[in-house]
Amino acid sequence: MQELADKIASLHKEIENIALQNEEQVENYRIRFLGSKGLVKQLMSEMKHVSSDLKKDFGARLNEFKQFAEAKYEEYKEAKGESVKTKEVRTDFSLPGYPSAVGSRHPIQLTMNKMIGIFEKIGFTVTEGPEIEDDWHNFTALNLPEDHPARDMQDTFYISKNPDWLLRTHTSSVQVRVMKEGKLPIRQIFPGRVYRNETISARAHCVFHQIEGLYIDEKVSFADLKQTLYYFVKEMFGAEVKVRFRPSYFPFTEPSAEMDVSCFICDSKGCNVCKHTGWVEILGCGMVHPNVLTNCGIDPEKYTGFAWGMGVERTTMMQYGIKDIRLLSENDTRFLAQFKGVV
């Protein structure tokens, strides 16, 4: 038994003098002393050769040696962990970071911001409203009673839960809400998303954006309407653009007109955007119909006004030379990346 005791003492001294420098040495220590075939296990197997009267004393010495070997292993592991932490703290944070992709404003939003800015310069303020409307605000108040044939001009998405609810077909419904408030005069624009059940093509989409405008005061004339829109077109497209007004019909304005600008995508030579005419219709306009004023509680004998509405997508296509409206809603990053840096 003395030989076994001397072996334990020798190993104890060896462990005391070991200095482990790296992860590999720590792992080798674990295998040699604490592994399934390590020296601690081998010493434990010697217990069967110890006489019964010495087993208690010898077992205590063996257990003490095992705890000592394990404690040294844990000490080395903790020391290694602290070394790693120290290394992390000393990381050079002055190194450049990983680059991240930078997005940009959508071309529709860029166009809308520019349009809003132009009208704000001449005193118009911005008002928005709900995209889900009731029939009265979207149609009836605008001189389109239930049986009016002009309703067929707008294919409408109705809400099946309540047939009186619908996805607004224009932002004119917000004009009605503002007129109902009765705070005159009114000089406002109404941007927002609208919905119509149209066949999607290079020129049309079932979801698009509009900006409408409304000016109501005493002695407002069609001349005021024309000068306002002339100013907008020159600011938006440049002084060289040509403009024309064509008589038209809208149930909520009288008289009514449509306004075209010369197509500078093709330099008025003809393309799929201008239907090969050299002209692009950008908005409809007119003097607010007396019935609309009456429906909204405004005296048509005292007040007059004009209104207009235009599609933002059509203007965006003109502004950036885009020949297919579907590009604006496909979210293709290769297309959108062209607008980085555009304010």
C-alpha positions in Angstrom: 0.0 0.0 0.0 3.0 2.3 0.6 3.7 2.1 -3.1 0.2 3.4 -3.9 0.5 6.2 -1.4 3.9 7.3 -2.8 2.3 7.3 -6.3 -0.5 9.6 -5.1 2.0 12.0 -3.5 4.2 12.0 -6.6 1.2 12.9 -8.9 0.0 15.6 -6.4 3.5 17.2 -6.6 3.5 17.0 -10.4 0.2 18.7 -10.7 1.4 21.5 -8.3 4.3 22.2 -10.7 2.3 22.1 -14.0 1.9 25.4 -15.8 -0.6 25.2 -18.7 -0.2 27.9 -21.3 -2.8 27.2 -23.9 -6.1 25.4 -24.7 -4.3 22.3 -26.1 -2.3 21.8 -22.9 -5.4 22.2 -20.7 -7.2 19.6 -22.7 -4.2 17.2 -22.5 -4.3 17.7 -18.7 -7.9 16.8 -18.5 -7.4 13.6 -20.6 -4.4 12.5 -18.6 -5.7 13.0 -15.1 -9.5 13.2 -15.4 -10.4 11.3 -18.5 -12.2 7.9 -18.6 -8.8 6.2 -18.8 -7.0 8.9 -16.8 -4.7 8.5 -13.8 -7.5 9.3 -11.2 -9.6 6.4 -12.6 -6.6 4.1 -12.5 -5.9 4.9 -8.9 -9.6 4.4 -8.1 -9.4 0.9 -9.6 -6.6 0.1 -7.1 -9.1 0.2 -4.3 -9.9 -3.5 -4.8 -6.4 -4.4 -3.7 -6.6 -2.4 -0.5 -7.3 -4.4 2.7 -10.6 -3.7 4.4 -9.2 -2.0 7.4 -7.3 0.5 5.2 -10.0 1.2 2.7 -11.6 4.1 4.6 -8.3 5.9 5.0 -7.1 5.2 1.5 -10.5 6.2 0.0 -10.3 9.6 1.8 -6.8 10.2 0.4 -7.9 9.2 -3.1 -11.0 11.5 -3.0 -8.8 14.4 -1.8 -6.5 13.8 -4.7 -9.3 13.7 -7.2 -10.8 16.9 -5.9 -7.4 18.6 -6.0 -6.9 17.5 -9.7 -10.4 18.7 -10.6 -9.9 22.0 -8.9 -6.7 22.6 -10.8 -8.5 21.9 -14.1 -11.3 24.4 -13.2 -8.7 27.0 -12.3 -6.9 26.6 -15.7 -10.3 26.9 -17.5 -11.2 30.1 -15.6 -7.8 31.6 -16.3 -8.3 30.8 -20.0 -11.8 32.4 -20.0 -10.4 35.6 -18.4 -7.8 35.7 -21.2 -10.4 35.6 -23.9 -12.4 38.3 -22.1 -9.3 40.5 -21.9 -8.7 40.0 -25.6 -12.3 41.1 -26.4 -11.9 44.2 -24.3 -8.8 45.1 -26.3 -10.5 44.9 -29.7 -9.6 47.9 -31.9 -12.8 49.8 -32.2 -11.2 52.3 -34.5 -11.4 49.9 -37.4 -14.1 50.7 -40.0 -17.5 48.9 -39.5 -19.2 46.6 -41.9 -21.0 48.6 -44.6 -24.8 48.4 -44.6 -27.1 49.0 -47.6 -28.7 52.4 -47.6 -32.2 52.8 -49.0 -33.9 55.7 -50.7 -37.2 57.4 -51.0 -39.7 55.8 -53.4 -40.0 57.7 -56.7 -43.8 58.1 -56.0 -43.0 59.8 -52.7 -40.3 61.9 -54.3 -42.9 63.2 -56.8 -45.6 63.7 -54.2 -43.2 65.7 -52.0 -42.3 67.9 -54.9 -45.9 68.5 -55.9 -46.9 69.3 -52.3 -44.0 71.7 -52.0 -45.1 73.6 -55.1 -48.6 74.2 -53.9 -47.5 75.1 -50.4 -45.5 78.0 -51.9 -48.8 79.6 -53.0 -50.6 79.1 -49.7 -52.2 75.6 -50.0 -52.2 73.4 -46.9 -52.2 69.6 -46.7 -55.2 67.5 -45.4 -55.5 63.7 -45.5 -58.5 61.4 -44.9 -59.6 57.7 -44.6 -59.0 55.3 -47.4 -62.2 53.3 -46.5 -65.2 55.6 -47.1 -68.9 55.6 -47.1 -71.0 56.1 -50.2 -72.2 59.6 -49.3 -68.7 61.1 -49.0 -67.3 59.3 -52.0 -70.3 59.8 -54.4 -73.6 61.3 -53.3 -72.2 64.5 -51.8 -70.3 65.0 -55.1 -73.5 65.2 -57.1 -73.5 61.5 -58.0 -76.8 60.1 -56.6 -77.3 56.3 -56.5 -78.7 56.1 -60.0 -76.4 58.6 -61.6 -74.8 57.2 -64.8 -71.4 58.8 -64.0 -70.9 56.2 -61.3 -70.1 53.8 -64.1 -67.0 55.8 -64.9 -65.4 54.5 -61.7 -65.2 50.7 -61.1 -65.4 50.6 -57.3 -64.2 48.1 -54.7 -67.1 47.7 -52.2 -66.7 46.1 -48.8 -68.8 42.9 -48.7 -69.5 43.3 -45.0 -71.3 46.5 -45.6 -72.3 47.6 -49.2 -72.2 51.3 -48.1 -68.5 51.0 -47.4 -65.9 51.1 -50.2 -62.3 51.8 -51.0 -62.3 55.4 -52.0 -62.0 56.0 -55.7 -60.6 59.5 -55.3 -59.5 61.8 -52.6 -62.5 64.1 -53.3 -64.1 62.5 -50.3 -61.6 64.4 -48.2 -62.7 67.6 -49.9 -66.3 66.9 -48.8 -65.2 66.4 -45.2 -63.3 69.7 -45.3 -66.3 71.6 -46.9 -68.6 70.1 -44.3 -66.6 71.7 -41.5 -67.6 75.1 -42.9 -64.4 76.9 -42.2 -64.0 79.3 -45.2 -62.1 80.2 -47.2 -60.6 76.8 -48.2 -57.2 76.5 -49.9 -56.1 72.9 -49.5 -54.6 69.9 -51.3 -55.4 66.3 -50.6 -52.8 63.6 -51.3 -53.4 59.9 -50.8 -53.8 56.4 -52.1 -57.0 55.5 -54.1 -58.4 52.3 -55.6 -60.3 51.4 -58.8 -61.0 48.1 -60.4 -59.0 48.6 -63.5 -57.1 46.2 -65.7 -53.4 46.5 -64.9 -51.3 47.6 -67.9 -48.3 49.9 -68.7 -50.5 52.9 -68.1 -53.0 51.9 -65.4 -53.1 50.1 -62.0 -55.9 49.2 -59.6 -54.0 51.0 -56.7 -52.5 54.4 -57.3 -52.0 57.8 -55.7 -53.7 61.2 -56.2 -53.3 64.8 -55.2 -56.4 66.8 -55.4 -56.8 70.5 -54.7 -59.7 72.8 -53.6 -60.0 76.6 -53.4 -63.2 78.1 -52.3 -63.7 81.8 -51.5 -65.8 84.8 -52.8 -65.3 85.7 -56.4 -63.1 82.8 -57.4 -63.1 82.3 -61.2 -61.9 79.9 -63.9 -59.1 82.3 -64.6 -57.8 81.7 -61.1 -57.9 78.0 -61.8 -55.9 78.3 -65.0 -53.2 80.5 -63.5 -52.8 78.2 -60.5 -52.4 75.1 -62.7 -50.1 77.0 -65.2 -47.9 77.9 -62.2 -47.8 74.2 -61.1 -46.9 72.8 -64.5 -44.1 75.3 -65.1 -42.6 74.6 -61.6 -43.0 70.8 -62.0 -41.9 70.2 -65.5 -40.1 73.3 -66.6 -40.8 76.5 -68.5 -40.5 74.9 -71.9 -43.4 72.4 -71.4 -46.5 73.0 -73.5 -50.0 73.0 -71.9 -53.5 72.6 -73.3 -57.0 72.5 -71.8 -59.8 70.4 -73.3 -63.5 70.6 -72.4 -64.6 67.6 -70.4 -67.4 66.4 -68.1 -67.3 65.7 -64.4 -70.4 65.6 -62.2 -68.8 67.5 -59.4 -67.5 70.5 -61.5 -69.1 72.8 -64.1 -67.6 73.9 -66.3 -65.0 71.1 -66.5 -61.7 70.6 -68.3 -58.9 68.1 -68.7 -55.3 69.4 -68.8 -52.6 67.9 -71.0 -48.9 68.6 -71.2 -46.5 67.8 -74.0 -44.9 64.4 -73.6 -41.2 64.9 -73.0 -40.5 61.2 -72.6 -40.6 61.0 -76.4 -40.3 64.8 -77.1 -43.9 64.7 -78.3 -43.0 62.2 -81.1 -45.3 59.5 -79.7 -44.8 56.6 -77.2 -46.9 54.1 -75.2 -47.2 56.6 -72.3 -48.8 59.4 -74.5 -50.6 56.8 -76.7 -48.5 58.1 -79.6 -50.3 61.5 -79.5 -47.5 63.6 -78.2 -49.7 64.7 -75.3 -50.2 63.3 -71.8 -53.3 64.0 -69.7 -52.2 64.9 -66.2 -55.3 66.2 -64.4 -59.0 67.0 -64.5 -60.3 70.2 -63.2 -63.2 72.7 -63.1 -65.4 75.0 -61.1 -67.0 73.3 -58.1 -70.6 72.5 -59.0 -73.2 74.5 -57.0 -74.9 71.2 -56.0 -71.7 70.1 -54.3 -71.5 73.4 -52.4 -75.1 73.0 -51.3 -74.7 69.4 -50.2 -71.8 70.5 -48.0 -73.6 73.5 -46.4 -71.9 76.2 -48.4 -73.9 79.1 -50.0 -73.3 78.8 -53.8 -74.7 82.4 -54.2 -71.9 83.8 -52.1 -69.0 81.4 -52.7 -67.4 79.9 -55.7 -64.4 77.7 -56.1 -62.3 75.4 -58.2 -61.0 71.9 -57.8 -58.6 69.6 -59.6 -57.2 66.1 -59.3 -54.2 64.4 -60.7 -52.5 61.0 -60.6 -49.1 61.0 -58.9 -47.9 57.9 -60.8 -48.5 59.5 -64.2 -46.6 62.6 -63.1 -43.8 60.4 -61.8 -43.5 58.6 -65.1 -43.2 62.0 -66.9 -40.7 63.3 -64.3 -38.3 60.3 -64.5 -38.9 58.9 -68.0 -40.6 55.7 -66.8 -42.5 53.9 -69.5 -44.3 51.3 -67.5 -46.4 52.1 -64.4 -46.0 48.5 -63.1 -42.3 49.2 -62.3 -43.5 51.5 -59.5 -45.2 48.7 -57.5 -43.0 45.7 -58.2 -40.4 46.6 -55.5 -37.5 45.6 -57.8 -34.4 46.9 -56.0 -32.5 47.2 -59.3 -35.1 49.7 -60.4 -35.4 51.6 -57.1 -31.6 51.8 -56.7 -31.6 54.4 -59.4 -33.2 56.9 -57.1 -30.6 56.8 -54.3 -29.4 60.4 -53.6 -32.5 61.9 -55.2 -34.2 64.4 -52.7 
